[in-house]
Amino acid sequence: MSDTNDKVINIFKKSEHNSQSENRRFFKGFQYLKITKDDNGNYFKEESLREYANRCFYIVTVMRHNGIGVALYKYKVPYESLLNFLNEFKNNKSYGEVIDIERYIPEDLA
């Protein structure tokens, strides 16, 4: 986990060159950006997006205190289980604090 990443683009930053900035909205206090087309200008297909999501995993990093300090636990969570996994921490059923979530795409999804 790095504090800086030169490849990360802030999609929420207002820019004259960002044509999608007009689509910026808020939902329950959270900023979001509505995207209707892929990078090639094609409209998204629901079945393709669902199929892709079901083959992805998420690496969830949880910080837990141990006898000498803290330790990081990394969990490989399938897409369909992600909300249930996060709810375990939200509802204090599991000990620890979620500090990072990364999408993991298996090699054969190219």
N, C-alpha and C positions, 0 to 999 in steps of 0.2 A: 504494500500500500504506500503510495507516494503522495506527498502533499501537492505536487505540481505535475502536470502532464501536458506537454506541448501539443499533443494531438487532440485534446479535448476542446470542443467548440462550445461556447456558451450560446445556446439557441435562444435564450431569453433576453440577450443583450440587444437593445435597439440599434439598428444599423440601417444606413441608407441603402445598402446592398442586399439586405435581408427582406425579400418580398413577403416572407411568411410572418413578419412582425405584426402585420395588421390582424392576423388571426389569434393574437395573444389574448387570453381570457383568464378569468379566475373562477375557481369552483371551491366553495367552502373555505376560502382563504388561501387556496393553493393555486399557483400560477401553472397554466398548461398551454400547450401549443397544439392546435388541431392540424393534422397532416392527412391529406386525402390521397396523395399520389406518392409513388416511390421515386427514387432518384432518376429514373428513366422517363418520368412523366406519366406512368401508367397508374390507373386507379387500383387501389388495393382490392384483393379478392379475399373474402371472409374465410373460405375454406383453406386457402393457401396460408394465411396468417395463423389460423388455428393449428394446422398441421406442423408448421414451423415451431410454434410455441410449445407444442406437446413433445417435441424432440429436444428442446433446450432444458438446461439445468441452471440453477443459481447456486453460487458459492456464497453462503451466508457466514460471515465472521461474527462470532460472539465472544465478548470479553467476560471472563469470570475471574473472581478473586480466588487465589489459593493461599497456602500457608506462607509463601515468601513474596507474594506480590500478585500480579495478574498473569493470566495465560490467555491466548487466543485459540479458539476452537473454530475450525472451518468445516462447515457442513455442505455436502453436495445434495441439494434439494431439487427434485423434479418440479417442473412448472405446475403440475396439477396439485402439488402439495404445499406450494409456497405460502399461500394465505393461512393455511392451517398451522404451518410451522411458525409463522410470525405471530399468530394469535396466542401460541403457547407463551410467548414472552410478554405480549400485551396484557394478557390476563394473569400474569405472575404465576403461571403454572410451572414454568421452567426458570431456573436460576441463570442469570447472566444478562448482558446488555448487547443488543444487536448494534454493531458499529459499522458494518459494510455489507453491501450486497452487490455481487458481480454476476453478470450473465456469462454462463459457460456454454459454448457451442461445441458439441462433439465434432471431431475432425471430419467425419463423413457427411457433414451438412453443407459442404462447399457449394 
